[in-house]
Amino acid sequence: MEMRKMNSSSLLVKDFMRKYTMIDKDDLIPQAYWTLESRKDTHLVVTEDDRPVGIVSYRDFLRILTDRARRKHIAKLHVSSLMTEKLITISENATIKEACEIMLNKNISSVLVTKDEEIIGIVTKRDLLRKIDLLPQKAVRELMTPREELIVAPSGTKITGAEQIMRENNISTLPIVSGDKLVGYVDIHVLSRFLMRIFLDPKHRHPDKLIREITVGDIMKGPVYVLPEYPIKEFAKEVLRRKTKGAAVVLSPETMKLEGVITDTDIAKYIYLEL
């Protein structure tokens, strides 16, 4: 195992891939959402007659939930109206470095895996974290985005503003701060879950009005953090446990002074650029 850690060419896609979760293209969007949640997955492969024809992630839910014209009818829309149709694939015998290159260059978080041109599995950025022990270990500080390059928001930011910040800056995690102190976070999962529940709950008769009033301070999760000296396997363990896209990096639990952020995308960059 130690030799494999030092030889990136021996780390293949099939070492990281897993079986995918399916949803039929004619199922309704709420069914897709609850399937994703109940299976604790991040992506759904959309099928037609058991043949993959698309893919759905939390980012797709967020995209349709921020479309004011379409979100009013979300309970009646089919998965086919939400899915990304162009399937990006890679051979099971390709290197994981090649898979990371594809995900980074195409700004996607998953690739479907093929064997003899048949789709047999999936690899996501999150799967990189699940197999983090296969990688040479580095300290979090070596891979994190430093504080001076971070995009953050105060707790009074409206959730519509937070979504816009994340979309325009192509980020998946938004630290919530008070001065230099980390107080919480939102990410695409948190926003998607909140919005889906608002639009699927019949007791909310005026969801659009509610959304305009809610701030990130109302829905943010408690700080998920690691220390700069932690090995990346400790970062992976924490975000998998907390079901987040990334973690803030703080100097100490006492001060909670924000030093940076590390996400699953940083692990993909590490594999692609350094291994």
MIKEGU-229818 format. One record per residue (C-alpha): y, x, z; residue in one letter; residue number from 1. Coordinates in steps of 0.5 Angstrom, whole numbers. Each point is the difference from the previous one (the first is absolute). Layout:
! MIKEGU-229818
REC      y      x      z  code  pos
REC      Y      X      Z     a  NUM
...
***
This chain:
! MIKEGU-229818
REC      y      x      z  code  pos
REC      0      0      0     m    1
REC      5      6      2     e    2
REC     -1      3     -7     m    3
REC      1     -7     -4     r    4
REC      7      0      4     k    5
REC      2      6     -3     m    6
REC     -2     -2     -7     n    7
REC      4     -5     -3     s    8
REC     -4      0     -6     s    9
REC     -6     -3      4     s   10
REC      4     -6      2     l   11
REC     -2     -5     -5     l   12
REC      2     -7      0     v   13
REC     -7     -3      2     k   14
REC      1      4      6     d   15
REC      6     -5      2     f   16
REC     -1     -6     -4     m   17
REC     -3     -7      3     r   18
REC     -2     -7     -2     k   19
REC      6     -4     -2     y   20
REC      1     -8      3     t   21
REC      0     -5     -6     m   22
REC      4     -6     -1     i   23
REC      0     -5     -6     d   24
REC      6      0     -5     k   25
REC      0     -8      1     d   26
REC      0      0      8     d   27
REC      7     -2      3     l   28
REC      4      6      3     i   29
REC     -1     -3      7     p   30
REC     -7      1     -1     q   31
REC      1      7     -3     a   32
REC      5      2      6     y   33
REC     -5     -2      6     w   34
REC     -6      3     -4     t   35
REC      4      7      1     l   36
REC      2     -2      7     e   37
REC     -7     -2      2     s   38
REC     -3      6     -3     r   39
REC      5      5      2     k   40
REC      1      3     -7     d   41
REC      6      2     -3     t   42
REC     -2     -2     -7     h   43
REC     -4     -5     -4     l   44
REC     -3      1     -7     v   45
REC      1     -7     -4     v   46
REC     -6     -2     -4     t   47
REC     -2     -5     -5     e   48
REC     -7     -1     -1     d   49
REC     -1      5      5     d   50
REC      3      5     -5     r   51
REC      6      4      3     p   52
REC      7     -2     -4     v   53
REC      5      1      5     g   54
REC      2      3      7     i   55
REC      4     -3      6     v   56
REC      4      4      6     s   57
REC      4     -2      5     y   58
REC      6      3     -4     r   59
REC     -2     -6     -5     d   60
REC      1     -5      5     f   61
REC      7      3      2     l   62
REC      2      0     -7     r   63
REC     -2     -8     -1     i   64
REC      3     -2      7     l   65
REC      7      3     -2     t   66
REC      0     -4     -6     d   67
REC      4     -6      2     r   68
REC     -2     -4     -6     a   69
REC     -8      1      1     r   70
REC     -1      1      8     r   71
REC      2     -8      1     k   72
REC     -7     -1     -4     h   73
REC     -4      6      3     i   74
REC     -5     -5      3     a   75
REC     -2     -3     -7     k   76
REC      1      7     -4     l   77
REC     -7      3     -3     h   78
REC     -2      7      1     v   79
REC      1      2     -7     s   80
REC      8     -1      1     s   81
REC      0      5      5     l   82
REC     -5      5     -2     m   83
REC      2      7     -4     t   84
REC     -4     -1     -6     e   85
REC      0      8     -3     k   86
REC     -6      3      4     l   87
REC      0      7      1     i   88
REC     -6      4      1     t   89
REC     -3      6      1     i   90
REC     -8      3      0     s   91
REC     -3      1      6     e   92
REC     -2      7     -2     n   93
REC      8      2     -1     a   94
REC      3      4      6     t   95
REC      4     -4      5     i   96
REC      6      4     -2     k   97
REC      0     -3     -6     e   98
REC      0     -7      3     a   99
REC      6      2      4     c  100
REC      3      3     -6     e  101
REC     -1     -7     -3     i  102
REC      3     -4      6     m  103
REC      6      4      1     l  104
REC      2      0     -8     n  105
REC     -1     -7     -1     k  106
REC      3     -2      7     n  107
REC     -7     -4      2     i  108
REC     -4      0      6     s  109
REC     -7     -1     -3     s  110
REC     -4      2     -5     v  111
REC     -7     -3     -2     l  112
REC     -6      4     -1     v  113
REC     -5      0     -6     t  114
REC     -7      3     -1     k  115
REC     -2     -1     -8     d  116
REC      6     -4     -1     e  117
REC     -2     -5      5     e  118
REC      5     -1      6     i  119
REC     -4      1      6     i  120
REC      5      1      6     g  121
REC      7      2      2     i  122
REC      4      5      3     v  123
REC      7     -1      4     t  124
REC      5      4      3     k  125
REC     -3     -3      7     r  126
REC     -7      3     -2     d  127
REC      3      7      0     l  128
REC      2     -1      7     l  129
REC     -7     -3      2     r  130
REC     -3      7     -3     k  131
REC      5      4      3     i  132
REC     -5      5      3     d  133
REC     -2      2     -7     l  134
REC      7      3     -1     l  135
REC      2      7      3     p  136
REC      5     -2      6     q  137
REC      7      1      0     k  138
REC      5     -2      5     a  139
REC      4     -6     -1     v  140
REC      7      4      0     r  141
REC     -3      3     -6     e  142
REC     -1     -6     -4     l  143
REC      5     -5      3     m  144
REC      7     -2     -4     t  145
REC      5      3      5     p  146
REC      6     -5      4     r  147
REC      5      2     -5     e  148
REC     -3     -2     -6     e  149
REC     -3     -7      3     l  150
REC      3     -7     -1     i  151
REC      0     -4      6     v  152
REC      3     -6      3     a  153
REC      3     -3      6     p  154
REC     -3     -6      3     s  155
REC      5     -5     -2     g  156
REC     -2      1     -7     t  157
REC     -2     -7     -4     k  158
REC     -7      0     -2     i  159
REC      3     -1     -7     t  160
REC      4      6      0     g  161
REC     -6      4      3     a  162
REC     -4     -2     -6     e  163
REC      5      2     -5     q  164
REC      1      7      3     i  165
REC     -7      1      0     m  166
REC     -1     -3     -7     r  167
REC      6      4     -3     e  168
REC     -2      7      4     n  169
REC     -7     -1     -2     n  170
REC     -2      1      7     i  171
REC     -6     -4      4     s  172
REC      2      1      7     t  173
REC      7     -1      3     l  174
REC      1      3      7     p  175
REC      5     -4      4     i  176
REC      5      4      5     v  177
REC      5      0      5     s  178
REC      4      6     -1     g  179
REC     -5      6      0     d  180
REC     -5     -4      3     k  181
REC     -6     -4     -3     l  182
REC     -1     -7      3     v  183
REC     -5     -3     -5     g  184
REC     -2      0     -8     y  185
REC     -1     -5     -5     v  186
REC     -4      1     -7     d  187
REC     -3     -4     -6     i  188
REC     -5     -2      4     h  189
REC      4     -3      6     v  190
REC      5     -3     -5     l  191
REC     -6     -3     -4     s  192
REC     -3     -3      6     r  193
REC      6     -3      3     f  194
REC      2     -3     -7     l  195
REC     -7     -3     -1     m  196
REC      0     -3      6     r  197
REC      7     -3      0     i  198
REC     -2     -3     -7     f  199
REC     -7     -3      2     l  200
REC      2     -3      6     d  201
REC      2     -7     -1     p  202
REC      4     -1      6     k  203
REC      6      5     -3     h  204
REC      3     -5     -4     r  205
REC      6      4     -2     h  206
REC     -3      7     -1     p  207
REC      5      3     -4     d  208
REC      5     -1      5     k  209
REC     -4      3      5     l  210
REC     -1      6     -4     i  211
REC      7      1     -1     r  212
REC      1      0      8     e  213
REC     -6      4      2     i  214
REC      2      8      1     t  215
REC     -5      5      0     v  216
REC      1      1      8     g  217
REC     -4     -7      0     d  218
REC     -6      2     -3     i  219
REC      0      7      0     m  220
REC     -6      4      4     k  221
REC      0      4      5     g  222
REC      1      8     -1     p  223
REC     -6      3     -4     v  224
REC      1      7      1     y  225
REC     -3      7      0     v  226
REC      2      7      3     l  227
REC      2      6     -5     p  228
REC     -5      4      2     e  229
REC     -6     -5     -1     y  230
REC     -5      2     -5     p  231
REC      0     -5     -6     i  232
REC     -7     -3      3     k  233
REC      3     -3      6     e  234
REC      6     -3     -4     f  235
REC     -6     -3     -5     a  236
REC     -3     -3      7     k  237
REC      6     -3      2     e  238
REC      2     -3     -6     v  239
REC     -7     -3     -1     l  240
REC      0     -3      7     r  241
REC      7     -3     -1     r  242
REC     -1     -2     -7     k  243
REC      6      3     -3     t  244
REC      2      3     -6     k  245
REC      3      6      4     g  246
REC      3      3      7     a  247
REC      6      2      2     a  248
REC      1      8      3     v  249
REC      3      0      6     v  250
REC      2      6      5     l  251
REC     -3     -3      6     s  252
REC     -2     -6      2     p  253
REC      5      0      6     e  254
REC      6      1     -5     t  255
REC     -3     -4     -6     m  256
REC      5      4     -4     k  257
REC     -2     -1     -8     l  258
REC     -2      7     -3     e  259
REC     -3     -3     -6     g  260
REC     -5     -5     -3     v  261
REC     -7      2     -3     i  262
REC     -4     -5     -4     t  263
REC     -6     -1     -4     d  264
REC      4      2     -7     t  265
REC      1      7      4     d  266
REC     -7      1      0     i  267
REC     -1     -2     -7     a  268
REC      6      5     -2     k  269
REC     -4      6      5     y  270
REC     -6     -1     -4     i  271
REC      3      0     -7     y  272
REC      5      6      1     l  273
REC     -4      4      5     e  274
REC     -7      0      0     l  275
***
